[in-house]
Amino acid sequence: MADWDEIKRLAADFQKAQLSTGLQRLSERNCIEIVRLLIEKGLIDVIYTNDGKEYLTQDHLKQEVKDELYVRGGRVNLIELARVLNVDFGKIEYTAKRLVEKDPNLHLLLGQLIETSYLQRVASEINQKLVQYGEIHIGQLTTTYDLPTDFILNKIVLGNLHKVIFAKQDPTNAHIFFTQSYIARNKAKIRGALAAITKPTPISVILNLTDVPARILYMSLNEMSSLGSVTVQSPAGQYIPHVYQRMQAQWVKDYFKQNGHIMYETVTKLGVSDVRSFVQAQLPDEKLVQLKNCIIGNRLIDQVKDSMDMCVTSNSYLDISTILPSSLSDDNIEEILTHILTPTIRKQTYVFGMVVLTVNFMDECVKGCLELVNEHAKRAVESGSYQKYIAEKSMKHQEVDHGVMEEEKADKREERRKKASTGKGGGGAQGRETKTKSTKKHARGTRGNVSDSDDGGEIQTNASNKKGGKDPHIELITAKEIAKVVEKTLEPEGLEMLAKDVANHYFPILSKQALVKAHELYEQSLQKNNQNRRQTHASIQEKLNTLYNDIRLYEKGLKLFPADVQGQLLKYLLKTFGTDACNELCLYVASECNLNTNFNAPLTTEQRTKIANDSAPEYRSHLQTLCKALSASETVEDFLDKTEKTMQACSMMLKKIDKKKDRNLILCHKHGLLEQLTNCTDPALVLHLAVLIIFTISTQTMLHASGRHVSAILTFLQTVLSTDDSKVFNNYHDLVLKLLSTESSTTEEAKANAEDITKQLGELTPVVKNIAGNFKKAGVTPVE
């Protein structure tokens, strides 16, 4: 209070000084400095005007804002207020916010200060508009009063509803309000219009006649549902009076009860758009089947099903048109059949138009054709027509394959020429050319095309030698011949008009049977002539794989010997197993190329060479190389490589090497030798088997050797046999040689020596067998 008293005193002095004479008055500058000093000391709080020439207190500014709000009718823009009062907008906004916080009757909205009295006046104006127009939309008020929609709805309309504004809010649209009298007036118009309508009428027509809003019309239609219904609540919908619907429903029920079906077109003429739903609604207890252009009842379906079951049971036929209404079209009958013919019935019947024939009935009709098929097939084979057809087809395939190969070669030559001319992509003089091998596909027993002809009983073959011509075909039986046989069976039943359809249906089947029968007869004839020289591809491939694997395993054993012995063992191996493999491949190629291989004994070198020279180009080079390698190969690898290439040319696969199977084979080989040794009594063979057994056990490899190689094998085994065992084997070996030399002599002395040697060998044989049978691996000789 002391500060305030001092301020008052200074103000009085200031006024006194201003009114005093010129000697005692303060200048404007002095006044400004005094005010600034008071503001700095916090003794006064004033607000500058925008031009800085005047000062206002905060209370005075609040009062001026209130006065201006009152003058402007309770709504003022803060920007306009700042311009009028000549005060900064921020100060005006701050003052307005403080006023709104203290006074609940004030609202600050979108930069405008609004008083409650203004809102009451707006509410009164809205009510006047409602009285005048009957309804009003909040969107229109937003445009009129330049206020937000939510503010007008919540603060003005809903806040004064049933107080200042007497109206009802639309339940479907909260932004629409209307008076009760307005709704009653429009409902009266709508009720009168609906009561006068006796047929389906578009909603748009009703809207034009009554001139009522569509929203009120739809709301009224729901309340007046006793008069009629609406298809769609839109101007495109239709209003259907109940009296018209009752007439439609009764007509549909009567028609369906009388006929068991109803056509879509008939119901559409009554003015029904969704026929399916309408009929289903009028006949809820009926099981209906929806077809393309009609609806049929379950009664008709059951009637046809019963007739169909009887037809299948009796193995006869059924004419559907005799048990269905005549108004149904052929398409309708086909649709009915699709519903009736279950997968089980389909397997037992065929449908020809309106007639259903069972499979058994049709089989009986064509049973007489089977004899005709066998007769024609036999005639074709006996006359050579079928063989000619097979040959022409084979030639056609060869021509096609040759043409494809020629085109590929021409394309490759053209491609190389382009690369050489452009010099890009690795072409030109420095380009590298890669040759690829094409594998020829052999045609095996493909069928010719079957064509329908009216020439009875004739067997025709046709082949085109030109590139791109038709494939050769053979016709063993014709549809006309089948129709003649079938017609005799169908004629008593009055179904002779179906003979051609049945014949066309069975024509592919019987033609195929005729071709199969002809091929069977042809194969039988070939089998009789070639059964001794033909072998299956799979069995030959398996045999060659076994020979290949044996040669590979025997190679490991012979590599343990010196070079001179290796050469002898290699020749013996190729002479035996190698010759067997080469003979098998030669016989296979000869069979594939239809060469004469009727040889009684194993193939000789000349026979193998002749087969190789006469074989097809894809076999010739490989087979010739293999035949030369049989006598000229210096290593087993060389022979096996040529064997593998020849097998590939013959489309034979070589199995992969399996070390586990190799060990099993070696073990089986050892047990086989032991079994032979146990049952053997010939001293020479006992020695041969014994050394092979000991070699296999000591080296874990197999050896293929003849009796003349026993000495070399014994020499090799000196390192693995004990001294005593070695002496026994050497002694046994010497005795065997002596016995063999004495057998060629016929003198008495030689015979006596032979008996003595045989006795000694008889004593040593159990010992040799025991050593071989009980020999165990003491060490393993390294195998390369």
Secondary structure, DSSP 8 states (H G I E B T S, - for coil): -HHHHHHHHHHHHHHHHHHS-TTT---HHHHHHHHHHHHHTTS--EEE-TTSS-EEEHHHHHHHHHHHHHHTTSEEEHHHHHHHHT--HHHHHHHHHHHHHH-TTEEEETTEEEEHHHHHHHHHHHHHHHHHHSEEEHHHHHHHHT--HHHIIIIIIHHHBTTTB--EE-SS-TTEEE-HHHHHHHHHHHHHHHHH--S-EEHHHHHHHH---HHHHHHHHHHTTTTEEESSSSTTSEEEEHHHHHHHHHHHHHHHHHHSEEEHHHHHTTT-S-HHHHHHHH-TTS-EEE-SSEEEEHHHHHHHHHHHHHHHHHT-EEEGGGTS-TTS-HHHHHHHHHHH--HHHHHHEEEETTEEEEHHHHHHHHHHHHHHHHHHHHHHHHHTHHHHHHHHHHHHHHHHHHHHHHHHHHHHHHHHHHHHHH--TT-GGG--------------S---B-----STT--EEE---STT----EEESS-HHHHHHHHHHHHGGGT-GGGHHHHHHHHHHHHHHHHHHHHHHHHHHHHHHHHTTT---HHHHHHHHHHHHHHHHHHHHHHTTS-HHHHHHHHHHHIIIIIHHHHHHHHHHHHHHTT-----SSS--HHHHHHHHHHS-HHHHHHHHHHHHHHHH-SSHHHHHHHHHHHHHHTT-------HHHHHHHHHHHHHHHHHHHHH---HHHHHHHHHHHHHHHHHSS-----GGGHHHHHHHHTTTS-HHHHHHHHHHHHHHHHHHHHHT--SHHHHHHHHHHHHHHHHHHHHHHHHHHH----------
